Amino acid sequence: MKTGSLFQIRREERWIALSALLLLTALNALVILKYVDLFTPLQDNYWNLFIGRFHVSGFDPITYYVVSDWEARYNVYRHPLLSFLMWVPYVVNQGCMALFGINCVQFIVALMLVFAAFYAFIFLHRICRDIIGLGRFDSALLSFFLYSFAFVMLSAMVPDHFILSMFALLLTLYVSGMLIKERKAMGIWQTLLLFFFTAGISLNNGLKVFLAGLFVNRGRFFRVRYLLFAVFLPALLLWMGARYEYHYLVAPHENARHAQQAMRKAEKARLDSIRLAEASKLCQKTGDTTCKEAPKPAPRKRVRQGVPFMQGQFMRWTDKTTPRWESIVENLFGESIQLHPDYLLQDEYRVRPMVVKYRWAFNYVAEGLLVLLLLLGIGCGHRSRFLWLALSWFALDLTLHIVLGFGINEVYIMSAHWIFVIPIAVGYLLKALAPLPRRLFRALLVLLTLYLYVYNGYFIIDYMIC
């Protein structure tokens, strides 16, 4: 398998690729049209503009800021190399600003999102075609099936890192699957490249590259040379690089911002005190008995965060009190796949309750059917080492988000990190069926996919054009 051929579109993929490209372009056009009047004028403070005005569920528009006014503004311990990946887009945007007199960040970021989402689609199609062994129609169907899921569609159109992660993960999964199929080992250089690319975007996903190395190499994974140069050394280098990045690039800006905020608060308190004293003197001079004290500011809304298992740099983000079953039903397998019409695409940290229930019973029927298909697919493909690799990634995310509670309050945001496991498992179910049941099941899958596109598409379009 040559590296160059990974990104070459095959003859049989051309019409499918064109259809996916049109879909992804349309989705990104919706976001551009919604915010173009706000985000294209040149500004002095892009951070307040993007963070204050962009609202699509809990997605963060930090990428818009970094591409507009470069700074290592991502959390470097979660996304250690993501800021550096945005350097070239930032330089391109600076040139566009000088040439056109507007901020072209939406168009540049949209190109990146379409590229990542497009090749994630292609890699899933090849997983179904080359590794599972499905036909052209079934492979295309399962690829479009994935992109009918609500938070896959959203990840492909919002300026966050999740679709970049899905692109990196499906690339890793495809490469690993081909190595398993060809009975080849994952070399040190392959592991290094995949790890730095995947973990650089989102650190926890780097663990999935090591799991891929384990499933591909099996016993050879534990050889001293591989463990040293493909696992321990790159993990150490990335962690040290993240600490260096924080110390020299992030901390100085953070300290300056905190100092400015403290000065603004102190100045506001001083002015409020002066105004209150002057008002009190005026009341005493005039003998006005109706004077009242200045109203106290309303208390800030507290973030709905559960009780952590313990304190610490990372463990303080855990959550042991949030109800797991409701989170699984309404968020993990709910909102991730079918949007809730109530509090539509609102941010859980602002106004949306953590748990929102569907209005209609058919949403739960569709959700139950999808979970059933996942379980049946696992049963049919339980002898596949490749499927168990994909499931190990899913198990890792379940451990992080459901067991430990990292991000459980909006677990649907992380869907792009794991949800491709569903069409992969369904692919093994399709392959196992006899011809007649397969045709019937294929028809059911087509109807389910169309339903999800119509249902999620309606609510996304309604939100974006209002």
C-alpha positions as CSV (number, residue, x, y, z in Angstrom):
1,M,0.0,0.0,0.0
2,K,1.6,3.2,-1.2
3,T,1.2,6.4,0.7
4,G,0.4,8.4,-2.4
5,S,-2.5,6.1,-3.4
6,L,-4.3,6.8,-0.1
7,F,-5.5,10.2,-1.4
8,Q,-6.0,9.2,-5.0
9,I,-9.7,8.8,-5.9
10,R,-10.3,5.5,-7.7
11,R,-12.4,5.2,-10.8
12,E,-15.2,3.4,-9.0
13,E,-15.3,6.1,-6.3
14,R,-15.7,9.1,-8.5
15,W,-19.5,9.5,-8.5
16,I,-19.8,8.6,-4.8
17,A,-17.0,11.1,-4.0
18,L,-18.7,13.8,-6.1
19,S,-22.0,13.2,-4.2
20,A,-20.2,13.4,-0.8
21,L,-18.4,16.5,-1.9
22,L,-21.6,18.3,-2.8
23,L,-23.2,17.3,0.5
24,L,-20.3,18.5,2.5
25,T,-20.1,21.8,0.5
26,A,-23.8,22.4,1.1
27,L,-23.4,21.8,4.9
28,N,-20.5,24.3,5.1
29,A,-22.4,26.8,3.0
30,L,-25.1,26.9,5.7
31,V,-22.6,28.0,8.4
32,I,-21.0,30.5,6.1
33,L,-24.3,32.1,5.2
34,K,-25.4,32.3,8.8
35,Y,-22.3,34.1,10.1
36,V,-20.8,35.8,7.0
37,D,-22.1,39.3,7.8
38,L,-20.7,39.0,11.3
39,F,-17.3,37.4,10.7
40,T,-16.0,38.9,7.5
41,P,-15.4,42.5,8.6
42,L,-11.9,43.1,9.9
43,Q,-11.8,43.4,13.7
44,D,-9.4,44.3,16.6
45,N,-10.7,41.6,19.0
46,Y,-11.5,38.4,17.1
47,W,-11.7,36.3,20.3
48,N,-14.7,38.2,21.7
49,L,-16.3,38.2,18.3
50,F,-16.2,34.5,17.6
51,I,-16.6,33.2,21.2
52,G,-19.4,35.6,21.9
53,R,-21.4,35.3,18.6
54,F,-20.9,31.7,17.3
55,H,-23.4,29.3,18.8
56,V,-23.9,25.8,17.5
57,S,-24.4,23.3,20.4
58,G,-21.2,23.2,22.4
59,F,-18.7,23.5,19.6
60,D,-16.0,26.0,20.1
61,P,-15.0,28.4,17.2
62,I,-11.4,28.6,18.4
63,T,-10.2,27.6,15.0
64,Y,-11.7,30.8,13.6
65,Y,-9.7,32.8,16.0
66,V,-6.4,31.0,15.5
67,V,-6.7,31.3,11.7
68,S,-7.6,35.0,12.1
69,D,-5.0,36.1,14.7
70,W,-2.6,33.2,15.3
71,E,-2.0,32.3,18.9
72,A,-1.6,28.9,20.7
73,R,-5.1,29.2,22.1
74,Y,-6.2,25.6,22.1
75,N,-5.7,23.7,25.4
76,V,-2.2,22.4,24.6
77,Y,-2.6,19.3,26.9
78,R,-5.6,18.2,24.8
79,H,-4.5,19.5,21.4
80,P,-0.7,19.8,21.5
81,L,0.0,20.4,17.8
82,L,-3.4,21.7,16.6
83,S,-2.3,25.4,16.7
84,F,0.7,24.6,14.6
85,L,-1.4,22.8,12.0
86,M,-3.3,26.1,11.7
87,W,-0.2,28.2,10.9
88,V,-0.4,27.8,7.1
89,P,-4.2,28.6,7.0
90,Y,-3.4,31.6,9.1
91,V,-0.8,32.9,6.7
92,V,-3.1,32.3,3.8
93,N,-5.8,34.2,5.6
94,Q,-3.4,37.1,6.2
95,G,-2.8,37.3,2.5
96,C,-6.5,37.2,1.7
97,M,-7.1,40.0,4.3
98,A,-4.6,42.2,2.5
99,L,-5.9,41.3,-0.9
100,F,-9.7,41.5,-0.4
101,G,-10.0,43.7,2.7
102,I,-12.1,41.2,4.6
103,N,-11.6,38.3,7.0
104,C,-11.8,35.1,4.8
105,V,-11.5,32.8,7.8
106,Q,-14.9,31.1,7.2
107,F,-14.0,30.2,3.6
108,I,-10.5,28.9,4.5
109,V,-11.7,26.8,7.5
110,A,-14.6,25.5,5.4
111,L,-12.0,24.2,2.8
112,M,-10.2,22.4,5.6
113,L,-13.4,20.9,7.0
114,V,-14.6,19.7,3.6
115,F,-11.2,18.2,2.9
116,A,-11.1,16.3,6.2
117,A,-14.8,15.2,6.0
118,F,-14.4,14.2,2.4
119,Y,-11.4,11.9,3.0
120,A,-13.0,10.5,6.2
121,F,-15.9,9.5,3.9
122,I,-13.5,7.9,1.4
123,F,-11.6,6.0,4.1
124,L,-14.8,4.6,5.5
125,H,-15.9,3.6,2.0
126,R,-12.6,1.8,1.5
127,I,-12.8,0.1,4.9
128,C,-16.2,-1.4,3.8
129,R,-14.9,-2.2,0.3
130,D,-11.3,-3.4,0.9
131,I,-11.3,-4.8,4.4
132,I,-14.9,-5.9,5.2
133,G,-15.4,-7.0,1.5
134,L,-18.7,-5.4,0.7
135,G,-20.0,-4.5,-2.7
136,R,-19.9,-1.0,-4.2
137,F,-23.5,-0.2,-3.3
138,D,-23.3,-1.4,0.3
139,S,-20.0,0.4,0.9
140,A,-21.5,3.7,-0.4
141,L,-24.7,3.2,1.6
142,L,-22.8,2.7,4.8
143,S,-20.6,5.7,4.1
144,F,-23.7,7.9,3.6
145,F,-25.3,6.3,6.6
146,L,-22.5,7.6,8.8
147,Y,-23.0,11.1,7.5
148,S,-26.7,11.0,8.2
149,F,-25.9,11.0,12.0
150,A,-26.6,14.4,13.5
151,F,-23.2,15.2,15.1
152,V,-21.2,13.8,12.2
153,M,-23.0,16.3,9.9
154,L,-22.4,19.1,12.4
155,S,-18.7,18.1,13.0
156,A,-18.2,18.4,9.2
157,M,-19.5,22.0,9.2
158,V,-18.4,23.7,12.4
159,P,-15.0,25.2,13.1
160,D,-13.9,22.7,15.7
161,H,-11.4,19.9,15.7
162,F,-13.7,16.9,15.7
163,I,-13.9,16.2,11.9
164,L,-10.1,16.5,11.7
165,S,-9.9,13.8,14.4
166,M,-12.3,11.6,12.6
167,F,-10.3,12.0,9.4
168,A,-7.1,11.0,11.3
169,L,-8.8,8.1,13.0
170,L,-10.3,6.6,9.9
171,L,-7.0,7.0,8.1
172,T,-5.3,5.1,10.9
173,L,-8.1,2.5,10.9
174,Y,-7.9,1.9,7.2
175,V,-4.1,1.6,7.2
176,S,-4.3,-0.8,10.2
177,G,-6.9,-2.9,8.5
178,M,-4.9,-3.2,5.3
179,L,-1.9,-4.2,7.3
180,I,-3.9,-6.9,9.1
181,K,-5.4,-8.1,5.7
182,E,-1.9,-8.2,4.1
183,R,-0.4,-9.9,7.2
184,K,2.1,-7.1,7.6
185,A,3.4,-5.4,10.7
186,M,3.0,-1.7,11.5
187,G,6.4,-0.3,11.4
188,I,7.9,2.2,13.8
189,W,7.9,5.0,11.3
190,Q,4.2,4.4,10.4
191,T,3.3,4.4,14.1
192,L,5.2,7.6,14.7
193,L,3.5,9.4,11.8
194,L,0.1,8.3,12.7
195,F,0.6,9.0,16.4
196,F,1.9,12.5,16.0
197,F,-0.8,13.4,13.5
198,T,-3.6,11.9,15.5
199,A,-2.5,12.8,19.0
200,G,-1.4,16.2,17.8
201,I,-5.0,17.0,17.0
202,S,-6.5,15.4,20.1
203,L,-4.2,13.8,22.7
204,N,-6.4,11.0,24.0
205,N,-6.9,9.7,20.4
206,G,-3.2,9.0,20.3
207,L,-3.9,6.0,22.5
208,K,-5.9,4.6,19.6
209,V,-2.8,4.5,17.5
210,F,-1.1,2.4,20.1
211,L,-4.1,0.1,20.2
212,A,-3.9,-0.2,16.4
213,G,-0.2,-1.1,16.8
214,L,-1.2,-3.8,19.3
215,F,-3.9,-5.3,17.2
216,V,-1.8,-5.2,14.0
217,N,1.5,-6.4,15.5
218,R,0.2,-8.5,18.3
219,G,3.1,-10.1,20.1
220,R,5.6,-8.0,18.1
221,F,4.1,-4.9,19.8
222,F,5.9,-5.8,23.0
223,R,9.4,-6.0,21.5
224,V,11.7,-3.6,23.3
225,R,12.7,-1.7,20.1
226,Y,9.1,-1.1,19.1
227,L,7.9,-0.1,22.6
228,L,10.9,2.2,23.0
229,F,10.8,4.0,19.7
230,A,7.2,3.8,18.7
231,V,5.4,4.1,22.0
232,F,7.3,5.5,25.0
233,L,9.6,7.9,23.1
234,P,7.0,9.7,21.0
235,A,4.6,9.9,24.0
236,L,7.3,11.5,26.1
237,L,8.3,13.9,23.3
238,L,4.7,15.0,22.7
239,W,4.1,15.5,26.4
240,M,7.3,17.5,26.9
241,G,6.5,19.5,23.8
242,A,3.1,20.3,25.2
243,R,4.6,21.5,28.5
244,Y,7.2,23.6,26.6
245,E,4.4,25.0,24.4
246,Y,2.4,25.9,27.5
247,H,5.3,27.5,29.3
248,Y,6.6,29.6,26.5
249,L,3.6,30.3,24.2
250,V,0.5,30.0,26.3
251,A,1.3,31.0,29.9
252,P,2.7,34.6,29.0
253,H,-0.5,35.4,27.1
254,E,-2.7,33.9,29.8
255,N,-0.9,35.8,32.6
256,A,-1.3,39.0,30.6
257,R,-5.0,38.4,30.0
258,H,-5.6,37.6,33.7
259,A,-3.7,40.8,34.7
260,Q,-5.8,42.9,32.4
261,Q,-9.0,41.3,33.7
262,A,-7.9,41.9,37.3
263,M,-7.2,45.6,36.4
264,R,-10.6,46.0,34.8
265,K,-12.4,44.5,37.7
266,A,-10.4,46.7,40.2
267,E,-11.2,49.8,38.1
268,K,-14.8,48.9,37.9
269,A,-15.0,48.4,41.6
270,R,-13.3,51.7,42.2
271,L,-15.7,53.6,39.9
272,D,-18.7,51.9,41.4
273,S,-17.5,52.9,44.9
274,I,-17.0,56.5,43.8
275,R,-20.5,56.6,42.3
276,L,-22.1,55.1,45.3
277,A,-20.3,57.6,47.6
278,E,-21.3,60.5,45.5
279,A,-24.9,59.3,45.4
280,S,-24.9,58.9,49.2
281,K,-23.6,62.5,49.7
282,L,-26.2,63.9,47.3
283,C,-28.9,62.1,49.2
284,Q,-27.7,63.5,52.5
285,K,-27.5,67.1,51.1
286,T,-31.0,67.0,49.7
287,G,-32.5,65.0,52.5
288,D,-34.0,62.5,50.0
289,T,-35.1,59.5,52.0
290,T,-36.0,57.5,48.9
291,C,-32.3,56.8,48.0
292,K,-31.4,53.2,47.8
293,E,-28.2,51.3,47.7
294,A,-26.9,50.4,44.3
295,P,-28.2,46.9,43.2
296,K,-25.8,44.1,43.6
297,P,-24.8,42.3,40.4
298,A,-26.6,39.1,39.7
299,P,-24.6,36.0,40.6
300,R,-23.0,34.2,37.7
301,K,-24.6,31.1,36.4
302,R,-22.8,28.1,37.7
303,V,-21.6,25.5,35.1
304,R,-23.5,22.2,35.5
305,Q,-20.6,20.0,36.3
306,G,-20.8,16.8,38.4
307,V,-18.7,16.0,41.4
308,P,-15.2,14.8,40.2
309,F,-13.7,11.5,41.4
310,M,-10.7,13.4,42.7
311,Q,-8.9,16.7,42.2
312,G,-5.9,17.1,39.8
313,Q,-4.9,18.6,36.5
314,F,-7.0,16.1,34.6
315,M,-9.1,14.2,37.2
316,R,-10.9,17.4,38.1
317,W,-12.8,17.0,34.8
318,T,-14.2,13.6,35.8
319,D,-17.8,13.3,36.9
320,K,-19.1,10.6,39.2
321,T,-22.6,12.0,39.9
322,T,-24.2,12.6,36.5
323,P,-26.8,9.8,35.8
324,R,-25.3,7.4,33.3
325,W,-28.4,5.7,31.8
326,E,-30.1,9.0,30.9
327,S,-26.8,10.2,29.3
328,I,-26.5,7.0,27.2
329,V,-30.1,7.1,26.0
330,E,-30.6,10.8,25.4
331,N,-27.0,11.9,24.5
332,L,-24.6,9.1,23.6
333,F,-27.0,7.2,21.3
334,G,-29.6,9.9,21.2
335,E,-28.5,13.4,20.4
336,S,-25.4,12.1,18.6
337,I,-27.6,10.5,15.9
338,Q,-31.0,12.3,16.2
339,L,-31.2,15.9,17.2
340,H,-33.6,16.9,20.0
341,P,-36.0,19.6,18.7
342,D,-36.3,21.2,22.1
343,Y,-33.3,23.4,23.0
344,L,-32.2,22.8,19.4
345,L,-28.4,23.0,19.1
346,Q,-28.2,25.1,22.3
347,D,-25.1,25.0,24.4
348,E,-25.3,22.9,27.6
349,Y,-23.0,25.4,29.3
350,R,-25.5,28.2,28.6
351,V,-29.2,27.3,28.5
352,R,-29.6,23.6,27.5
353,P,-30.3,21.1,30.2
354,M,-27.9,18.2,30.3
355,V,-30.8,15.7,29.6
356,V,-33.4,16.6,27.0
357,K,-36.1,14.0,26.1
358,Y,-37.6,13.5,22.7
359,R,-41.1,14.6,21.9
360,W,-42.0,11.5,19.9
361,A,-41.8,7.8,20.5
362,F,-40.4,7.0,17.0
363,N,-37.1,8.6,18.0
364,Y,-36.6,6.0,20.6
365,V,-37.7,3.3,18.2
366,A,-35.1,4.5,15.7
367,E,-32.4,4.7,18.4
368,G,-33.2,1.2,19.7
369,L,-33.0,-0.2,16.1
370,L,-29.6,1.4,15.6
371,V,-28.3,-0.1,18.9
372,L,-29.7,-3.5,17.9
373,L,-28.0,-3.3,14.5
374,L,-24.7,-2.4,16.3
375,L,-25.0,-5.5,18.6
376,L,-26.0,-7.8,15.7
377,G,-23.1,-6.5,13.7
378,I,-20.7,-7.3,16.5
379,G,-22.2,-10.7,16.8
380,C,-21.7,-11.4,13.1
381,G,-18.1,-10.0,13.0
382,H,-16.9,-11.3,16.3
383,R,-14.1,-13.3,14.6
384,S,-12.7,-10.2,12.9
385,R,-9.5,-8.8,14.4
386,F,-10.2,-5.6,12.6
387,L,-13.6,-5.2,14.1
388,W,-12.2,-5.8,17.6
389,L,-9.7,-3.1,16.9
390,A,-12.5,-0.6,16.1
391,L,-14.4,-1.8,19.2
392,S,-11.4,-1.3,21.4
393,W,-11.4,2.4,20.3
394,F,-15.1,2.6,21.2
395,A,-14.4,0.9,24.6
396,L,-11.7,3.6,25.2
397,D,-14.2,6.4,24.6
398,L,-16.9,4.7,26.7
399,T,-14.4,4.4,29.6
400,L,-13.3,8.1,29.3
401,H,-16.8,9.6,28.8
402,I,-19.2,7.3,30.5
403,V,-17.2,5.5,33.2
404,L,-14.9,8.4,34.2
405,G,-17.3,11.1,33.1
406,F,-14.9,13.2,31.0
407,G,-17.3,15.5,29.0
408,I,-20.3,13.4,29.9
409,N,-22.5,16.5,30.2
410,E,-22.2,17.0,26.4
411,V,-20.9,13.6,25.3
412,Y,-22.6,13.9,21.9
413,I,-19.9,16.5,21.0
414,M,-17.3,13.8,20.9
415,S,-19.4,11.5,18.5
416,A,-16.9,11.9,15.6
417,H,-14.3,10.0,17.7
418,W,-16.2,6.7,17.9
419,I,-19.5,6.7,16.0
420,F,-18.0,5.3,12.8
421,V,-18.0,2.0,14.7
422,I,-21.7,1.6,14.0
423,P,-21.5,1.5,10.1
424,I,-18.5,-0.8,10.4
425,A,-20.3,-3.2,12.6
426,V,-23.4,-3.0,10.3
427,G,-21.1,-3.9,7.4
428,Y,-20.3,-7.2,9.0
429,L,-24.0,-7.8,9.5
430,L,-24.6,-7.1,5.8
431,K,-21.8,-9.5,4.8
432,A,-23.1,-12.3,6.9
433,L,-26.7,-12.3,5.5
434,A,-27.9,-14.5,2.8
435,P,-28.9,-12.8,-0.5
436,L,-32.6,-12.5,0.2
437,P,-32.4,-11.2,3.8
438,R,-29.5,-9.0,2.7
439,R,-31.8,-7.3,0.1
440,L,-34.5,-6.8,2.7
441,F,-32.0,-5.4,5.3
442,R,-30.5,-3.2,2.6
443,A,-33.9,-1.7,2.0
444,L,-34.4,-1.1,5.7
445,L,-31.0,0.6,5.9
446,V,-31.8,2.8,2.9
447,L,-35.1,3.9,4.6
448,L,-33.3,4.6,7.9
449,T,-30.6,6.6,6.2
450,L,-33.1,8.7,4.3
451,Y,-35.1,9.3,7.5
452,L,-32.0,10.5,9.3
453,Y,-31.1,12.9,6.5
454,V,-34.6,14.3,6.3
455,Y,-35.0,14.5,10.1
456,N,-31.6,16.0,11.0
457,G,-31.3,18.0,7.8
458,Y,-34.6,19.7,8.6
459,F,-33.6,20.8,12.0
460,I,-30.1,21.9,11.0
461,I,-31.4,24.0,8.1
462,D,-34.1,25.5,10.3
463,Y,-31.4,26.5,12.9
464,M,-29.0,27.9,10.4
465,I,-31.4,30.0,8.4
466,C,-33.2,31.5,11.4
